């Protein structure tokens, strides 16, 4: 791993296995154990993956090419993969240089659920910082170094996302620079989010009562700020974000919209209440306008207009699940003694 100095300039500071106690299956493979014994781990990079055999090597190889990084470890969380993900990761681990960062793969096998998988990765980590990225994206060469420099006290930072198609074509209109702003509080996206261990412990980690996909990053960002932790933006921590195929993107939009209704229950200051009338009104309006928007999409891709309509369907499903049935699951967090 290169030790040449990291770039200066845009990187900002914050302005802002206990596994035996778990009931899930966990198989651990480790490499470069001597690295961890010589130096204290600064950053634990956590990658949750489900059926990522075809994409994860790009991310792992990018992490092996980090420049100017402090001591860090890589934790791959296999969340119920049914393809060759584990075998692919194991081959990569066997073929790496002895000087490469320490790495291990663990199983999160109770359920296919992103907050649960992220928490399993956190429980297996040792670093001062937990840095989350995704198996189908690619971090930049200075990503770990930038994360470490930005997160200099307890809190959260989000990095820069640069959207690309599966063919690698940039789509600059997808993400704006900076954190995602809302009329309540800003938040960072889990595709490029780092959180200090102190902050993670204080919050109890990700809330496993949330839907299996969507809004766990919003929730943890908001809970952190409500507890007084700062959140900042780290522009030099760049991730090339791979846009999902349309079939998967539509399903994600539905789950995100459904989760938004539960988040509105948890954070009533963040949204107007979701009522049956408002959900039906929005759904009928968007479905009615969809044919026109598909014929004349304007400056947006047609898939974006489809997602716009699918959001309304998800809101109605969320209303039925969480409001009409008056079901608001109790938050499921990690006890602090398990994270200490």
Secondary structure, DSSP 4 states (H G I P E B T S, - for coil): -B-PPPP-SS-------GGGGS-S----EEE-HHHHHHS---EEEEEEESS-TTTHHHHHHHHHT-BS--SEEEEEEE-S--SSHHHHHHHHHHHS-TTSPEEEEEE--S---HHHHHHHHHHT--SSEEEEEETTSEE-TTHHHHHHHH--SSEEEEEEEEEE-TT--B-TTS--SSSBP-SS--B--TTEEEEEHHHHHHHTSS-TTS-SSSSHHHHHHHHHHHTT-EEEEEEEEEEEEEPPPHHHHHHHHHHHHHHHHHHHHH-TTTSPPP-HHHHHHHHHHHHHHHHHHHHS-TTS-HHHHHHHHHHHHHHHHHIIIIIIT---PPP----HHHH-
